[in-house]
Amino acid sequence: MTAPTATLPKAAPATRPGSRPRRRRVSHRTRLVAWLFMLPLVASNVTVILWPAVQSVYYSFTDWSGVGSGQWIGFDNYTRMLGDEEFKSALYHNLIWTAVSLVVPMTLGLFGAYLLSRVRRYQVLFRLAYFIPYTVATVVSAAVWQTLLSPDNGLGSVFGVNFLGDQDLALGTVAMVNTWAFWGFLVVIFLASMQSVNPALYEAAALDGAGPFRQFVSITLPSIRPTLVFLVVQTIIWSFLAFDFVFILTQGGPAGATDVLSTLLYRNAFANLEAGYASAIGVVMALFTAIVVITYQVLRRVRKWEA
């Protein structure tokens, strides 16, 4: 009885130095299976996103109430927008909201992440505490803040101020509530980016006499720049599309003091039954978002930012 001889596997053919490895050919059947798996997702995106977007562009050129067929009126809705004081006011409020969101939550997020990166014990608990407000449903958060700020039995009664009913305070109050719900998310993202920085850089800087502030400016900020720029772009887009807290807390009031483009769109579509004009507002919002995204992609390629 002879012992079985082991056969050595054939060595892979050597590739020339500097040559690209051969790509493995994907069979037609594999591609077909992949497309079949992707088909439900593609179909849902076309049904839920692409087709409604195309319809919105079409209806923006019509006088449509939201029911039946609309009458073609060309660019009249867009011309009306240029002279609409409500649209100008809502756009102005959106710009203020965006500026506040870029300054306050981003600054708090950076500062909170930097402090948290210095914590060695119970960091997970602190991170969880920061992130909890972001995970709470907007309706629940808005209801809690509405009760806390109530002029009858909340902080409003203590200070004698109607935070959500005063035209001078309402927009800032809603923006503050949004900051409370949003900045913890920024803390977690910034912290993850800071933790990827090479610790040797900080050690070398400390040996050279650099203090914490100098290390933050010279090492941390340049190292997390791609994340910082990405979050700035995301914050601009989210701020321009702000709706939930504004609608739940004030519905654009008092007297339009907190009206933003999203609430103006909603009111024209469902209260005024001017869905054609509302579609035009939505198209303008989509164009603004597209401009921001395209600008980010161009700058990312030109400056070769990492993803």
C-alpha atoms as one frame of an Amber mdcrd trajectory, in Angstrom:
protein
   0.000   0.000   0.000   1.597   3.203  -1.123   1.154   6.513   0.628  -0.692
   9.134  -1.381   1.587  11.759  -2.807   0.667  15.381  -2.193   0.435  17.527
  -5.266   1.657  21.044  -4.864  -0.581  23.784  -6.247   0.688  25.478  -9.338
   2.229  28.832  -8.731   0.444  31.814 -10.180   2.119  33.207 -13.275   4.503
  35.962 -12.357   3.636  39.448 -13.455   6.150  41.830 -14.865   7.375  44.548
 -12.527   5.306  47.685 -12.989   2.597  45.896 -14.967  -1.026  46.016 -13.865
  -2.548  42.764 -12.618  -5.033  41.249 -15.000  -8.619  41.997 -14.174 -10.759
  38.995 -13.550 -13.432  38.735 -16.184 -16.975  38.837 -14.908 -19.239  36.382
 -16.638 -22.450  37.461 -18.301 -24.436  35.387 -15.834 -22.786  37.089 -12.844
 -23.611  40.505 -14.270 -27.181  39.449 -14.874 -27.547  38.220 -11.291 -26.076
  41.487 -10.001 -28.548  43.532 -12.048 -31.417  41.376 -10.818 -30.417  42.102
  -7.221 -30.164  45.822  -8.005 -33.444  45.955  -9.915 -35.748  46.438  -6.876
 -33.571  49.286  -5.584 -33.401  50.959  -8.999 -37.154  50.571  -9.481 -37.904
  52.055  -6.057 -35.576  55.006  -6.681 -37.176  55.690 -10.049 -40.670  55.431
  -8.562 -40.074  57.394  -5.364 -37.368  59.901  -6.381 -36.730  60.282 -10.107
 -40.290  60.261 -11.461 -41.680  62.688  -8.828 -38.705  64.985  -9.508 -39.450
  64.999 -13.240 -43.118  65.662 -12.504 -42.211  68.555 -10.191 -40.141  70.181
 -12.924 -43.040  69.833 -15.358 -45.670  71.149 -12.938 -43.457  74.124 -12.075
 -44.334  75.449 -15.537 -48.067  75.021 -15.005 -50.921  76.559 -13.054 -51.855
  73.433 -11.108 -53.913  73.084  -7.955 -52.645  69.600  -7.149 -55.704  67.889
  -8.583 -56.434  67.165 -12.221 -54.331  68.549 -15.056 -52.505  71.859 -14.932
 -52.539  74.682 -17.463 -49.196  75.447 -19.106 -48.027  78.962 -18.177 -44.309
  78.809 -18.993 -42.016  80.715 -16.636 -44.806  82.638 -14.893 -44.247  80.835
 -11.581 -40.556  81.722 -11.622 -41.315  85.315 -12.605 -43.801  85.525  -9.747
 -41.136  84.236  -7.395 -38.877  87.214  -8.156 -41.531  89.638  -6.937 -42.942
  87.538  -4.097 -42.124  89.163  -0.752 -42.948  85.937   1.101 -40.387  84.075
  -1.018 -37.738  86.740  -0.386 -38.453  86.673   3.345 -38.297  82.863   3.462
 -35.026  82.865   1.503 -33.586  85.449   3.904 -34.582  83.303   6.877 -32.960
  80.286   5.203 -29.711  82.217   4.810 -29.803  83.246   8.483 -30.552  79.655
   9.493 -27.624  78.425   7.378 -25.233  80.990   8.859 -26.258  80.096  12.417
 -25.958  76.373  11.676 -22.482  76.817  10.226 -21.206  78.862  13.166 -22.855
  77.511  16.320 -23.230  73.714  15.858 -19.968  73.404  13.912 -18.028  75.334
  16.563 -19.637  73.380  19.395 -19.046  70.126  17.527 -15.350  70.855  16.985
 -14.830  72.032  20.558 -16.775  69.113  22.038 -14.914  66.565  19.915 -11.554
  68.048  20.886 -12.405  67.920  24.590 -13.754  64.398  24.226 -10.571  63.272
  22.452  -8.675  64.206  25.629 -10.909  62.036  27.800  -9.515  58.587  28.513
 -12.136  57.198  30.895 -15.861  56.871  30.181 -15.434  58.299  26.684 -18.131
  55.967  25.348 -20.629  57.291  27.896 -19.873  60.902  26.987 -20.139  60.094
  23.300 -23.496  58.426  23.883 -24.743  61.410  25.887 -23.794  63.771  23.064
 -25.416  61.602  20.410 -28.739  60.851  22.150 -30.487  64.125  21.127 -29.787
  63.334  17.472 -31.455  59.922  17.776 -34.659  61.246  19.357 -37.537  61.697
  16.907 -37.991  65.304  15.831 -41.654  65.296  16.855 -40.738  64.188  20.380
 -37.907  66.719  20.697 -40.115  69.539  19.411 -42.923  68.612  21.821 -40.515
  68.605  24.769 -39.049  71.988  23.835 -42.501  73.423  23.207 -43.414  72.503
  26.774 -40.128  73.798  28.200 -40.484  77.143  26.400 -44.194  77.559  27.095
 -45.176  81.081  28.242 -47.753  79.527  30.581 -45.793  77.005  32.634 -42.320
  76.810  31.098 -39.264  79.033  30.814 -41.422  81.666  29.149 -43.385  82.115
  32.364 -40.167  82.409  34.392 -38.627  85.129  32.215 -41.886  86.657  31.055
 -41.006  86.034  27.398 -42.899  84.180  24.685 -39.905  82.619  22.948 -41.901
  81.087  20.091 -44.476  83.876  19.846 -42.138  86.871  19.670 -41.227  87.849
  16.097 -37.734  88.912  17.186 -36.973  85.726  19.137 -38.834  82.951  17.315
 -36.302  82.201  14.549 -33.347  82.222  16.939 -35.228  80.003  19.379 -36.044
  77.395  16.746 -32.439  77.519  15.501 -31.277  76.931  19.085 -33.503  73.857
  19.353 -32.098  72.581  16.057 -28.561  73.162  17.353 -29.330  71.136  20.488
 -30.517  68.217  18.359 -27.753  68.429  15.753 -24.441  69.268  17.386 -23.990
  65.864  19.043 -23.898  64.242  15.613 -21.094  66.606  14.603 -19.205  65.780
  17.805 -19.211  62.059  17.030 -18.118  62.537  13.402 -15.376  65.014  14.288
 -14.171  62.751  17.097 -13.873  59.769  14.759 -11.829  61.896  12.368  -9.574
  63.231  15.143  -8.885  59.726  16.425  -7.471  58.781  13.012  -4.691  61.401
  13.302  -1.252  59.921  13.950  -0.413  60.419  17.684   3.270  60.775  16.784
   2.498  64.192  15.298   1.244  65.451  18.656   4.225  63.951  20.477   6.655
  65.670  18.118   4.792  68.969  18.452   4.831  68.695  22.251   8.601  68.140
  22.186   8.926  71.315  20.116   7.030  73.231  22.785   3.646  73.498  21.045
   0.715  73.857  23.417  -2.764  72.328  23.022  -4.116  75.285  21.037  -1.149
  75.299  18.667  -1.454  71.542  18.173  -5.151  71.910  17.417  -4.572  74.644
  14.825  -1.452  73.188  13.196  -2.166  69.448  13.364  -5.794  68.642  14.117
  -7.546  71.073  11.780  -5.386  70.309   8.698  -5.689  66.571   9.356  -9.492
  66.598   9.571  -9.973  69.111   6.743 -11.743  66.648   4.375 -14.230  65.754
   7.112 -14.653  69.409   8.052 -15.365  70.470   4.466 -17.775  67.577   3.945
 -19.729  68.454   7.092 -19.831  72.123   6.079 -21.374  71.130   2.750 -23.837
  68.782   4.445 -24.785  71.459   6.975 -25.455  73.979   4.201 -27.713  71.504
   2.393 -29.564  70.418   5.540 -30.008  74.022   6.644 -31.405  75.063   3.284
 -33.909  72.187   3.438 -34.884  72.860   7.078 -38.518  72.032   7.754 -39.336
  69.765  10.694 -38.531  71.896  13.753 -39.814  75.069  12.085 -43.112  73.500
  11.080 -43.752  71.693  14.364 -42.810  74.582  16.671 -44.112  77.636  14.785
 -45.455  76.571  11.353 -43.628  79.587   9.934 -45.121  82.073  12.392 -45.581
  84.358  14.101 -46.512  86.506  11.098 -43.976  84.726   8.894 -41.064  85.440
  11.258 -39.773  81.854  10.964 -40.986  81.088   7.458 -38.396  79.193   5.391
 -38.602  77.891   1.839 -39.789  74.449   2.928 -42.702  75.811   4.974 -43.549
  78.263   2.179 -43.611  75.352  -0.265 -45.825  73.311   2.059 -48.284  76.146
   2.590 -48.620  76.892  -1.124 -49.050  73.223  -2.006 -51.517  72.109   0.677
 -53.132  75.254   2.106 -53.290  77.596  -0.894 -53.667  74.743  -3.422 -51.019
  76.309  -5.664 -49.024  73.155  -6.322 -47.528  74.556  -9.517 -45.969  77.479
  -7.675 -44.897  75.144  -4.868 -43.200  72.918  -7.460 -41.273  75.938  -8.746
 -40.055  76.669  -5.209 -38.995  73.031  -4.880 -37.076  73.202  -8.164 -35.199
  76.294  -6.950 -34.305  74.489  -3.715 -33.110  71.464  -5.687 -30.994  73.680
  -7.958 -29.358  75.307  -4.963 -28.554  71.889  -3.489 -27.128  70.728  -6.829
 -24.921  73.832  -7.057 -23.517  73.199  -3.575 -22.823  69.513  -4.325 -21.217
  70.225  -7.717 -19.047  72.971  -6.216 -17.890  70.573  -3.504 -17.048  67.850
  -6.034 -15.101  70.280  -8.237 -13.115  71.659  -5.294 -12.492  68.147  -4.060
 -10.948  67.161  -7.391  -8.988  70.369  -7.833  -7.572  70.356  -4.300  -7.398
  66.532  -4.207  -9.245  66.208  -0.927  -9.488  62.682   0.410 -12.925  61.153
   0.839
